[in-house]
Each structure stands twice: as C-alpha cells, then as structure tokens.
Amino acid sequence: MRRLVLPVKTSAVTVILLAGAMYMAAEAREAVIKRQELELARLEAGETSNKGVGNPTQPAPSNPTPPSPGGSQAGTVPNVAAKPKTSSTQTHQANEEHKRQIIISIADRRLALLEDGKMVKTYPIAVGTQSTPSPDGEFTIINHAVDPVYRHKGKEVQPGKGNPLGNRWMGLSLKGYGIHGTNVPKSIGKAASHGCFRMARLDVEDLYTRVKVGDPVVIRRARDALIAKVFPPAQSTPATASTEDVQVASAVAATVESTSTAAAGGQQ
C-alpha cells in the first residue's frame, strides 16, 4: 500500500489552519461560559435581562399613586373645576339633532316649516298652474345653491334680476323641481309657476338659512287631516301645531344627481 505523502509546505499550512480553528472554538466556548456566568450573576442579583430565560413579572405596588393634576405626563389634563368649553362643532351637532320638516299645501298656496313637530313659520308661495302642476308626495331637499344658474333647453340665465330662480334654490329629490325665489314677485300667492314653488326674496332667504340638505318635504294637493292641522281655516284661531298634532312623515329619498348649481329642468 502506498502512503500519501504531502509536501512540507502543505502540511505546515494544514497544521496552522487546524490550530487556528481549535483556538477559535476554544475562545467561543470561553465566551459562552462567561456570558452564562454573567447572566447567572444578574439573576441572582434580582435583575432582568433581554437575553436568557425570560422577564419575571414585577408585582404591582400595593398603593399606586395617581398622577397629580397638571403633571409633566403627556396628555394629562388638569382636574380643575372649570366649565368645559363648547366647540362650534359640538354646537352644530346639537343643532342638527332637531328634526325639521317642510309641509306645503298647494290648495292654500302656503309653505310651513316645522321643527320637532312644532310650527316655526309659514310663508306664502306660488304653485304650478293647471297645465304645469306642482308635484304631490314626499320628497327630500337634496341640494342648496346661492345665486343659482337657470338652465332650460339650451338657455342659460346667470344670477341677477332676470333669473327666474331668484337668488336661492333648494332642490327636491324630484329632478327639476325645487323651492326658489323669483323674478316675478307679483306671482306669489297664485298658481303661476311651471311646477316649482316660488317665494318672495326675503322669505326664501330666511327659509334657506333654516333648512338643511336631507330635510323632508311633504307636499299635499288637497286639504287632508295633516294640512288642516298645519294650516287651519282662516275663520278659526291659528294654533301652534304640536308634536302630537303633526306626525312628521318620513320623506322618500330618491337617488338624484346633486349639483352645486341648480338646474330647474324646465320648472320655475
């Protein structure tokens, strides 16, 4: 059998590498031993470490001390006896809790605004003619516009004295119909519109500030029980409608394209 004979230089290099590997292994073992001894010392001293067996649960103090008012903790609010300030957002939300409703009597040619079932104000209006009658039913206000642009069959009238919609528009959930001002104030109280409900300038400006998008609108062509209670006959003493007297009808929400400028769609 032949023996493998390595050159002298190769044998020397191999010996050096083996010695180095053995030295590094010994150093690693010594480092592990030292780390274990250090960890053991920490545990015996009652300290905790991120490495090792785990973090022992620290018992809660028997009488915890609450943070003092006005302390340095971030987010701490001093417990002072002062009246809380009401923000404008909170005020707006409080106002929105009131339930508003518009009721229109075509026969009486009047519009009533109710809040929480109680009468707020009534206004004279112009309604549709016999050939272009106003709609009857339950609707919703879907948009608001100040100084609306009137568009009809390719015709466009910018805001101003000649605009048939006046200076305010409150669109209903029936496309093309709404409550608005007029450039013919003498028509108020008459059947003179193309189906919409016209109001005098001061009246429409006042109503505009009181109602919101989403408020229901109930329109009745004939005088039924609801209309009789909201608009009592002229010979009787007008009474304030109460929550029990006037049942607020739920408006039927229709899906209609909402726009920031009002398009009358042929009605005014």
Secondary structure, DSSP 4 states (H G I P E B T S, - for coil): -PPP---HHHHHHHHHHHHHHHHHHHHHHHHHHHHHHHHHHHHHTT---SSSS-PPPPPPPSSPPPPPTT-SSTT-------PPPPPHHHHHHHHHTS-EEEEEETTTTEEEEEETTEEEEEEE-BEE-SSSPPP-EEEEEEEEEESPPEEETTEEE-SSTT-TTTTEEEEESSTT-EEE--S-GGGTTSEEESSSEE--HHHHHHHHHH--TT-EEEEESS--HHHHHHS--TTSPP----TTTS--PPP--------SS---TT--
